[in-house]
Amino acid sequence: MAILPRLKEEVQEHLRRMLGRLKMALGIGRRLTAEEFHELSQLGEAIVEYGRMVEGYFGQSMSTVLVETTELASRFRETPQTIEDALLLLSKNGRASADDRPGCWKVRLGCAPVVCHNLNDQEPGRGAA
C-alpha cells in the first residue's frame, strides 16, 4: 500500500507543475522580475542559436528546428522547467511553439524582429553617403 501515497504525491506534483505552466502561459500569477526576464530572454536567444548550430550541422536551410526540453536542460545546465519558461517567452514573441510530442518544441530560426537588418541598409561603421 506504500505505492498509493507515493503515486498520489506524484500526481499532485504533476498537476501543480501543469497549473504553473498554464498560469505562466496565460500571464497569470507572479510576474517576472526584470532580472529574471532578462535571464530567460538570454536563455531563449541561446536556444535559438543552438537551433542555428543544428541547422549548420545538417548543412541545410531550415525555418524551424525541433528541440527537446530535457536535452536542452542538459546542454545548458538548467532545469527542464527553466527551459520551458524560456521557450514560453519565445512563443509569446512568435519564435517557438509547443509540438504535439511531450517535451518537444519547434523553434523558428528566422531573424528576431529587433535584430534583423535590411541588406539595403548601410553597413555598420560606414557614414552616410
N, C-alpha and C positions, 0 to 999 in steps of 0.2 A: 503493500500500500504506500510505500515511500515514493513511488513513481508519480502518483496522482498529485500530491502537493507540488512537486518539482515541475510537473507539466503545467499545472495551473500558474505557477510563477513565470514560466517561460511564455505562456500565452499572454499574461498581463504585461510582461515586459515588451513583447512584440506589439501589442495594442498601444502601449504608451509611446513607443518609437514611431508607430504609424501615425498616431494623432499629432505628435510633434512635427513630423514631416508635413502633414496636411496643414497644420497651423502656419508653418513657415511658407508653404506654397501659396496659401491664401493671404499671407501678410497679417495673420492674426497672432496675437501673443507678444512676447518680448521682442522689442526692436534691437537691432544690432547696434553696438557702439560704432563710432567712426573707425576705430582701430580694427574691430572685428570685420567690418565691411571691407576695409582696405585689404586685410589679410585674405579674406575669401575672394576678393577681386583678383589679387595677385595669384592665388592658387588656381583660379579659373583660367587666367591667362597662361599659366604654366601647363594646364591641361590641354589648352588649345595648341600650344607649342609642341607638346608631346604628340598630339594628333598630326601636326605638320611633319614631325620626325618620322612617324609611321608612314605618312604619305611619301616622304622622300625615300624611305627604305624600299617601298614597293615600286618606286620609280614611275608612278602614275599620278596624274592629277585627279584628286578626289574632292568632291564637295563636302562630304561628311565621312567621319570615321566612327566606328563603333568601339566604345571603351567599356571596361568593366570596373565597377567601383572598388571591388576587392583588390584587383590588380593595381589600380591607381593608388589605393591606400598603401599598398606595399611599396610601390615605386617612390611615392612622395613622403613616405613615413608619416602618414596621417591616419586618422581613424576613418573607416568607411562612412561614418556619419558626416564628418567634415568634408569629405569628397562629395557626398550627396548635396551638402549645403552649397558648395562651390558650383556644382552642376545646376542646382536650382537657381542660383544667381545668374548663371549663364543663360538658363532657359528664360528668365524674365527679360533678358536682352535679345532673345530670339537666336541665341548661338548654340543652344543644346536642347535636346528633347529626350524624354524617357522612352526607352524602347519597350516592346512587348515582353521581352525577356527580363526576368527579375535581375536587378543589379546592373543592367546594361543601359547605356545612354548613347545617343547619336550626337556627336559634336560637329558643328558646322565649322569648316576651315576657312570660309571667306573672311575678308578683312573686317576688322572691327570698325564700326561707323566712325569713331573718333580717329583711328589710326590710318585708315585708307587715305591715300593721296591720289589725285588725278595725275596721270602721266604727263598731261599737258602743263601742269603747274610748274613753276620754276623750281629748279633743284636747290636743295639747301646749300647755303654758302655763296650763292650767286646773287648778285644785285639785280635790281630791275633794269631792263634794257631801256 
